[in-house]
């Protein structure tokens, strides 16, 4: 009888333990499933919130870009568009600028203006030390002196333009047109970006070192743009998408029996320009060198 009672007790304990284990397991599954649903819902909400924030940020940045373009117009070309005047060095009173921009129907305050100056990709603007004055660093068509300092340029600089302007540029050289100076870059990427604004881009490689040695003056703006009054057509190399080049002839007498290579630029002079046949796969398409 005692053995039977012990067996019954053991059986009951085992069954109850199994039931308890199964119940705990089921509860754990329910708990984990709720956590999973909660985390998934939270992630979805966070993603949606992030998406809305990006939309708002994109709209904010577009608004800043539009304001920046208007400020560029005012500080470079048409100060009367905001009802202000520039001094002889291109400075505008910040309070007057803010009032003028707001009066034009746009919304701006000092915080937004500081953000525009700080985030502008080309660093077009500068404040004075106490931020009571602001001016564009370069690119003016109105006659101002932004106190540029003459500097010796690198041996070569670059200018990006559109293919549609190439014929007149070859004939007349680079001119400032409506601006006070011709703008040059010290890197190819920036020049090509500028050239693409008006269509198919063409890259001009300017023999700035030769120009400087020949007496032409160069200036470097606060935002790293090289400036000069003009670039004669004999001073640049034209590079287009078909790899057709115009290069400055070397200072050494040219021997027509020797194939014309494209040497490193330091050996090139700006005395005259010759046309080199287009290259494909590193080989000349035609046999003529000039």
C-alpha positions in Angstrom: 0.0 0.0 0.0 2.8 2.4 0.9 4.5 1.7 -2.5 1.3 2.4 -4.3 0.8 5.7 -2.5 4.3 6.7 -3.3 3.8 5.9 -7.0 0.6 7.9 -7.1 2.4 10.8 -5.4 5.3 10.6 -7.9 2.9 10.4 -10.9 0.9 13.5 -9.7 4.1 15.5 -9.2 5.4 14.5 -12.6 2.1 15.4 -14.4 1.7 18.6 -12.5 5.4 19.6 -13.3 4.8 18.9 -17.0 1.7 20.9 -17.0 3.5 23.7 -15.2 6.4 23.6 -17.7 4.0 23.6 -20.6 2.1 26.5 -19.2 5.2 28.5 -18.5 6.5 27.8 -22.1 3.2 29.0 -23.6 3.3 32.1 -21.5 6.9 32.8 -22.6 5.8 32.3 -26.3 3.0 34.8 -25.8 5.3 37.2 -24.1 7.9 37.0 -26.8 5.4 37.4 -29.5 4.1 40.5 -27.9 7.6 41.9 -27.6 8.2 41.1 -31.3 5.0 42.8 -32.4 5.9 45.8 -30.2 9.4 46.1 -31.6 8.2 45.7 -35.2 5.5 48.4 -34.7 8.1 50.6 -33.0 10.5 50.2 -35.9 7.7 50.9 -38.4 6.8 54.1 -36.5 10.4 55.1 -36.3 10.9 54.5 -40.0 7.8 56.5 -40.8 8.9 59.3 -38.5 12.3 59.3 -40.1 10.7 59.4 -43.6 8.6 62.4 -42.6 11.6 64.1 -41.0 13.6 63.6 -44.2 10.8 65.1 -46.2 10.7 68.1 -43.9 14.5 68.4 -44.0 14.5 68.2 -47.8 11.9 71.0 -47.9 13.9 73.0 -45.5 17.1 72.6 -47.5 15.2 73.5 -50.7 13.9 76.6 -49.0 17.5 77.5 -47.8 18.8 77.0 -51.4 16.2 79.3 -52.8 17.0 81.9 -50.2 20.7 81.5 -50.9 20.1 82.1 -54.6 18.2 85.3 -53.9 20.9 86.5 -51.5 23.5 85.7 -54.2 21.5 87.9 -56.6 21.4 90.7 -54.1 25.0 90.6 -53.0 26.5 90.0 -56.4 24.3 91.6 -59.0 21.1 93.5 -57.9 21.3 94.9 -54.4 18.2 96.9 -55.2 16.2 93.7 -55.4 16.2 93.8 -51.6 16.3 97.6 -51.4 19.8 97.8 -50.1 23.2 99.2 -51.2 26.7 97.7 -51.1 29.7 99.7 -50.0 32.8 100.0 -52.2 34.1 96.7 -50.9 30.9 94.8 -51.5 29.7 94.8 -47.8 26.0 95.0 -47.0 24.5 95.8 -43.6 23.1 92.5 -42.2 20.0 94.1 -40.6 19.2 95.9 -43.8 19.6 92.7 -45.8 17.3 90.7 -43.4 14.7 93.5 -43.6 14.9 93.7 -47.4 14.6 89.9 -47.9 11.6 89.8 -45.6 10.1 92.8 -47.3 10.4 90.9 -50.7 8.0 88.2 -49.3 10.6 85.7 -48.2 11.1 84.7 -44.6 14.5 84.9 -43.0 16.2 85.8 -39.7 19.7 85.9 -38.4 19.8 82.2 -37.5 18.7 81.2 -41.0 21.2 83.6 -42.6 24.0 82.1 -40.5 22.9 78.6 -41.6 23.1 79.7 -45.3 26.6 81.1 -44.9 27.7 78.1 -43.0 26.2 75.4 -45.2 26.7 76.9 -48.7 28.5 74.3 -50.7 30.6 76.9 -52.5 31.2 79.1 -49.4 29.9 82.1 -51.4 29.5 84.5 -48.4 31.5 86.0 -45.5 30.6 87.9 -42.4 32.8 90.5 -40.9 34.1 89.8 -37.4 31.1 90.9 -35.5 28.6 89.7 -38.1 27.1 93.1 -38.7 28.2 93.1 -42.4 28.0 90.4 -45.1 29.3 90.1 -48.6 29.7 87.7 -51.5 33.3 86.4 -51.8 33.4 86.7 -55.6 31.2 86.6 -58.7 30.1 90.2 -58.7 28.8 92.0 -61.8 28.4 95.3 -59.8 31.6 97.3 -59.6 33.1 96.6 -56.1 36.5 95.9 -54.7 36.4 92.9 -52.5 40.0 93.5 -51.5 41.5 90.5 -53.3 45.2 89.9 -52.9 47.3 89.2 -55.9 48.8 85.7 -55.7 51.0 83.4 -57.9 48.7 80.7 -59.2 49.5 77.0 -59.7 51.0 76.0 -63.0 47.6 75.0 -64.3 44.0 75.8 -63.5 40.7 74.7 -64.9 37.6 76.3 -66.3 34.3 74.5 -67.1 32.0 75.8 -69.9 29.3 74.5 -72.2 30.1 73.1 -75.6 27.8 75.7 -77.2 30.2 78.5 -76.1 33.3 76.8 -77.3 33.5 78.4 -80.7 33.4 81.9 -79.4 35.9 81.0 -76.6 38.3 79.6 -79.1 38.1 82.8 -81.2 38.0 85.4 -78.4 39.4 83.6 -75.3 37.8 83.6 -71.9 36.2 86.8 -70.9 34.5 87.8 -67.6 31.3 88.7 -69.5 28.9 90.2 -67.0 31.2 89.5 -64.1 34.4 91.3 -63.0 36.7 88.3 -63.4 37.1 85.0 -65.1 36.6 82.2 -62.6 39.1 79.3 -62.5 39.3 76.2 -60.4 42.3 74.2 -59.1 40.5 70.9 -59.6 38.7 69.2 -62.6 35.6 68.2 -60.7 34.6 71.7 -59.7 35.2 73.0 -63.2 33.1 70.3 -64.8 30.3 70.8 -62.4 30.2 74.5 -63.4 30.3 73.6 -67.1 27.3 71.3 -66.8 25.0 74.1 -65.7 24.6 75.2 -69.3 24.6 71.9 -71.2 27.3 69.5 -72.3 30.4 70.3 -70.4 33.8 71.1 -71.9 36.9 71.4 -69.8 39.6 74.0 -70.4 43.0 73.5 -68.9 44.6 77.0 -68.4 48.3 77.6 -68.6 48.1 79.9 -65.6 51.8 79.7 -64.8 52.7 81.0 -68.2 50.1 83.7 -67.9 51.5 84.9 -64.6 55.1 84.9 -65.9 53.9 86.9 -68.9 52.5 89.6 -66.5 48.9 88.6 -66.0 47.5 89.0 -62.5 45.7 86.4 -60.5 43.7 86.6 -57.3 42.4 84.0 -54.9 39.0 84.6 -53.3 38.1 83.7 -49.7 36.3 80.6 -50.9 39.2 79.3 -53.0 38.2 80.5 -56.5 41.0 81.8 -58.7 40.3 85.0 -60.6 41.8 86.8 -63.5 40.7 89.5 -65.9 40.8 87.4 -69.1 42.4 84.3 -70.6 43.7 84.6 -74.2 43.0 81.6 -76.4 46.7 80.8 -76.6 46.8 80.1 -72.9 44.4 77.2 -72.6 44.0 73.5 -73.4 40.6 72.3 -74.6 39.5 68.8 -73.6 36.2 67.5 -74.7 34.4 64.1 -74.5 35.9 62.8 -77.7 39.3 63.1 -76.2 40.3 65.7 -78.9 42.9 68.0 -77.4 44.4 71.4 -78.2 47.7 71.7 -76.5 50.3 74.4 -76.3 53.3 73.7 -78.5 56.6 73.0 -76.7 59.3 75.6 -76.4 61.7 73.3 -78.3 61.6 73.4 -82.1 59.2 70.8 -83.4 60.6 68.0 -85.5 57.9 66.7 -87.8 59.6 63.3 -88.1 59.2 62.7 -84.4 55.7 61.6 -83.3 54.0 64.3 -81.2 53.4 63.0 -77.7 51.3 64.5 -75.0 54.1 65.3 -72.4 53.6 66.4 -68.9 52.2 69.9 -68.7 55.2 71.6 -67.1 57.1 71.4 -70.5 54.3 73.1 -72.4 54.4 76.7 -73.3 51.6 79.0 -74.3 53.1 80.4 -77.5 50.6 78.9 -79.9 48.0 76.1 -80.2 48.0 73.0 -82.3 45.3 70.4 -82.8 46.0 66.8 -81.9 43.9 64.0 -83.5 41.4 62.2 -81.3 42.7 59.2 -79.4 40.9 55.9 -79.1 42.3 53.1 -76.9 45.5 55.1 -76.6 46.2 55.1 -80.4 45.9 57.9 -82.9 42.9 57.7 -85.1 44.7 59.4 -88.0 48.3 59.7 -88.9 48.4 63.5 -89.0 49.7 65.4 -86.0 48.8 68.9 -87.1 
